[in-house]
Amino acid sequence: MNRREWAIGFLGYAGFPLQAEKVTALVAQASKEDTGALCNPLATTEPSPGATEYNSAGVKNYTLGAASGWGATLATFRNGDYPTLLSFLEATGSVSALTYAASPELDTWGTGNCVAFVNEIRGGDPQGYLGREVPGTGPPGPTPEEVPMLSPTVFAFGQLHLLQVSSSVLWHKWHDHEWHNEAIPLPAIPTGSPQLSPDPPGLLGTVEDTTGRVWAVTQAQGGSWVATAVP
């Protein structure tokens, strides 16, 4: 899982509205931290089951997978020290990644100002920050068995494989050495919603419906998987 995928997954897990500027802000922070901590690109020190020490500053390795890292990161945003950052992530209206990146609360976090990274990402991401791997999230699981009568595009997202099937998504989750299949219906789009442009091809964890709209499939708290329109 790369940094962009991790950020999209985190926003879905937390139930925060998915916006491109939020993804840019989180990737900018991760790029400033540039840590090797497992499943912890924002370098939080939040305790969590299965966590181990990454460094003497108390940054944790989250050894139970991406969801454990998302949960610990969410707990950090909600611990009372980061009201401005949390409000940014919770916002339903237009936001700017520069506001997040320049917040003094990032000094409290330990990251510091990361405006330069936002500008790099917005400027075409020449350093490839969006695509850098998040340590510990691991390669995709084994390829699922072919679904009879279908020849869809397969997207790998950690150990989740997505196959577009008409107006729904068929997902395969690798768990206990078995593939588990389930269809996730794409939510109805309210009247008046703007037309969505597809993300760059190859972004893992997204599907395009029959109208051309793009949806990100992410894991919510409690383990369920949800589809969210990509702005």
Secondary structure, DSSP 8 states (H G I E B T S, - for coil): -BHHHHHHHHHHHHT----HHHHHHHHHHHHHH----TT-TT------TTEEE-STT--EEETT-HHHHHHHHHHHHTSSS-HHHHHHHH--S---HHHHHT-THHHHHT----HHHHHHHHTT-TT--TT-B-TTS-S--------TT----EEEETTEEEEEETTEEEEEEEETTEEEEEEEE-----TT--------TT-TTEEE-TTS-EEEEEE-TTS-EEEEE--
